[in-house]
Amino acid sequence: MADETNSRRYSLRSPFFWAAPIVAVGFIMSLLAGLYLGGMLDPVNNLNKFPIALINQDEGDTLPNSDPPEHQNFGDEIEAGLLDGLDPEQFDIRQIGIAEARSELSKGNLYGTIVIPSDFTKRTMILAQGGVIPGDIEQPIITVQTNPRAGTVAANIVDQVGERALGQVNTTMGEKLTKMVTDELAATAPDLELSGATSILFENPIEVRTVQYDPLPDGTGFGLSAFYYALLIILAGFTGATIINVLVDGMLGFLPTEVGPLYIHRERADYTRFQTLLIKWAIITVMALIVSALYLWIGTALGMPVSNPLALWEFGALAITAVGVTSISVMAVFGNLGLLINLLVFIVLGLPSSGGTIPIEASPPLFGFLAEFEPMHQVYIGARAILFFGAQGDAGLIHAVWVTLLGLLVGLLVGGITTMVYDRRGLHRRILTKESADA
């Protein structure tokens, strides 16, 4: 009794006793805050190969009063200006046709497009002539298409980039039209000058229209439902594994169980580490099937549109199983330290690198590296493909399934091999007394 009392007093008097939990929690939370806030505060300045399509359909037109006839294509000039003005390190500008662009938008491979229509030069010429000849005129139009299904923030970035880049194009085109009309007036009607209304119109001659490609239906949380669904899947696997680990160990007598004032420590069951791991894996698999079905039922009951419920249930069950099995394996290998490792891998590093709130191409390079293997990013891509892109395989679903299966295999191998090694070496789960430790 005296030794026990002295040990307790020594623990309470030790600075490490008080500092260890505070330092551990402070470190984890500071890391989470630094990563998450650092990745979302300024996405525009973090752009890296942000995919946008530039579609130039302009057919050009013949300049009026030109002898010999001179062909002009303002669309080509705007295309060249945009390519020069947008940093190739920040943007992946894809010069493709409208059909290919729609296909890529429908798979989430593009965040937006800038479309120059086929009659752009013709409309611009009509606008220039309207500065000389009275009559009704319409501004030439350039359309910026955003892809809300690929992410709300990504759509906002496309809108901002289009506004900024085309603002400079508008200024340049206005100066060119002003000079063109002024020169024509000087040659044909030197007594006339540009009217004030025409001068104002030429300051912004191009009408930039921002439209959504395939807008999201109601009940998607402005495109965030895929991210939150992926987060729920990760939490079901990670948190579920933690709960199952504690409950099973308590019921098998490996850990004491406290229920209110009751302190229950059952007799230890005669199971090896590997056998105990198999039991936990089996419970996690059943839990994953049930929880995935519950998620699907709750989501649809709350009005979340789900066009492919079977695919969402199957993928959810697979992902929960993969995360849960791997979490249990890590705790079987590392003990209590495994809980901290799981927290780092699945939550601390997973949230900012998921791409669900800020696209990976608008995040610091570290998150692009983490997204290659972090489970939350793979789960988000799979959930997004099912919820927003019709469960198309090339919208990211096939990639998500294979990476999830690979993660499941790694979890099975790491947990299975390590616990069998522990068992063969006689490292059984038992209470280590001072006498046994000395022996």
Secondary structure, DSSP 8 states (H G I E B T S, - for coil): -HHHHHHHHHHHH-HHHHHHHHHHHHHHHHHHHHHHHHHHS-GGGG--SEEEEEEE----EE-TT-SS--EE-HHHHHHHHHHHHS-TTTEEEE---HHHHHHHHTTT--SEEEEE-TTHHHHHHHHHHHTTS-S-----EEEEEE-GGG-HHHHHHHHHHHHHHHHHHHHHHHHHHHHHHHHHHHHH-TT----HHHHHHHHS-SEEEEEESS---TTSTTTTHHHHHHHHHHHHHHHHHHHHHHHHHHHTTSS-EEETTEEE--------HHHHHHHHHHHHHHHHHHHHHHHHHHHHHTT---S-HHHHHHHHHHHHHHHHHHHHHHHHHHTTHHHHHHIIIIIITTTTTS-SSS-GGGS-HHHHHHHTT-HHHHHHHHHHHHHHSTT-GGGTHHHHHHHHHHHHHHHHHHHHHHHHHHHHTT--S----HHHHH-
